[in-house]
Amino acid sequence: MELTQQHTAKEIVKTPFCKRCGRFFAKSMVCAAWVSVILTLFVLVIDGATGIYVKDRIYTDIDKLPKYNDAVVLGTSKYYAKGSPNLYYKYRLEAAISLLKHGKVSHLLVSGDNKTPYYNEPKVMQNDLRRMGARKEQIKQDFAGYRTLDSIVRAREVYKLEPFVIVTQQFHCERALFIAKYHHINAVCFAAKYPEGHIKVRIREFFARLGMLWDFLMDTKPETLEQVASREIKS
């Protein structure tokens, strides 16, 4: 027995250090690969399940959309960081105007970020919607729509709009409606046109859906359920 143990010890000592490291590295890579596969499958399942769960609440044909009094237009920046136009923004506003012109809704709530005086999504959206033909009395502004969760929950709790139509791109519709269902909010979504070739935003949506589940687990609430005034630049 002692001879066997001594022989094994000698083999370990004789085994080159780099060779042992190589074996450890190979095993680590295999484990990492399996973890990556499992995480990828998990993300894909969450993504697919979210869409399936709410697919009956999404409309792409405006003629099939029932009439509602209100629509919530989810905000985004008008321009990208480099100054190029954001087509997600453009198509959401076009969809909102289409709802008004077809008599599918009577009022719009534009909900977006206005945490600083230098960034005001609702104000920009309202100004552009006015230029597109909407009347001032048809538009309300929610300056505390910092996240999709905030916009959807505040639409009911602060602005008492339920039921209502959500206006955004289809992939965003799915997450917004999932949030609405989780909070027992009666809503449907009218899907705005999706910009062709814009893959990065859709990829980012995978992680946004994981964040949504985390919010559910943590019972995350909107930042505020109070009326929030516009933050304007003081002259």
C-alpha positions, -999 to +999 in steps of 0.1 A: +000+000+000+028+024+009+047+015-023+016+023-043+011+057-026+048+065-031+046+055-067+016+077-073+032+106-055+063+103-077+041+103-109+024+135-098+058+151-091+071+139-125+040+152-144+049+185-160+031+215-143+019+228-177+004+195-185-017+195-153-027+230-160-038+221-195-061+194-182-076+217-157-081+244-184-097+219-207-122+208-180-129+244-172-136+252-208-160+222-211-179+234-180-180+269-193-193+257-226-221+238-209-230+267-187-232+290-218-254+265-236-278+262-206-279+300-201-286+305-239-314+280-238-329+296-207-328+331-224-344+317-256-371+299-236-380+331-216-380+351-248-403+327-267-426+321-238-431+359-233-443+363-269-465+332-268-482+343-236-494+376-249-497+370-287-535+372-286-533+408-273-511+422-301-527+438-332-508+445-364-539+453-385-555+485-374-589+475-389-591+445-365-582+466-334-613+474-312-620+510-303-605+523-270-605+557-254-567+558-247-534+547-260-500+548-242-471+556-265-439+542-250-411+567-252-376+564-267-351+590-279-357+608-312-321+605-322-292+580-316-261+592-298-244+599-331-273+621-342-289+598-367-328+596-366-342+568-344-367+549-366-382+532-336-393+567-324-406+577-359-427+546-364-442+547-330-455+582-335-468+573-370-487+544-354-501+567-327-513+592-353-528+564-373-549+553-343-562+588-339-570+593-376-588+559-378-609+567-347-595+538-328-585+560-298-594+595-287-564+604-265-527+596-263-505+594-232-469+598-242-448+582-215-411+586-213-380+597-195-375+633-181-352+628-152-331+658-162-340+691-177-319+683-207-337+651-218-375+652-221-390+624-242-427+632-235-423+668-245-405+659-277-431+634-286-460+658-279-444+685-301-439+661-330-474+646-326-488+681-328-469+687-360-483+655-373-519+666-368-528+657-332-546+683-312-531+695-279-561+683-259-557+648-273-522+644-257-512+639-220-476+636-209-462+612-183-428+625-174-420+596-151-421+568-176-385+559-168-389+522-177-416+501-194-427+489-160-432+525-148-451+535-180-476+506-179-483+506-142-486+544-140-510+545-169-535+527-147-526+539-112-518+575-119-538+583-151-567+559-146-566+548-183-575+511-181-583+496-205-558+510-230-538+504-261-500+503-259-481+516-289-446+503-296-428+477-318-440+441-315-410+428-295-415+456-270-453+450-271-447+415-258-427+426-228-451+455-220-481+432-222-464+406-200-459+433-174-495+444-178-508+408-173-486+403-143-501+434-127-536+425-138-539+455-162-563+453-191-543+463-221-537+454-258-509+465-281-508+480-316-475+471-331-456+499-348-435+492-378-401+475-371-370+491-386-354+467-410-319+456-402-319+469-366-307+437-349-289+452-318-321+464-302-337+431-306-307+413-291-308+437-261-345+427-256-333+392-246-317+407-215-345+432-209-368+402-205-345+386-180-346+420-162-384+419-163-383+385-145-359+399-119-383+427-113-411+402-107-390+382-082-379+414-064-414+428-065-400+460-081-424+490-081-424+521-103-401+548-091-431+569-082-469+567-084-473+605-081-480+631-108-446+644-119-441+678-134-419+684-164-383+693-156-376+723-177-343+742-182-344+773-161-334+804-181 
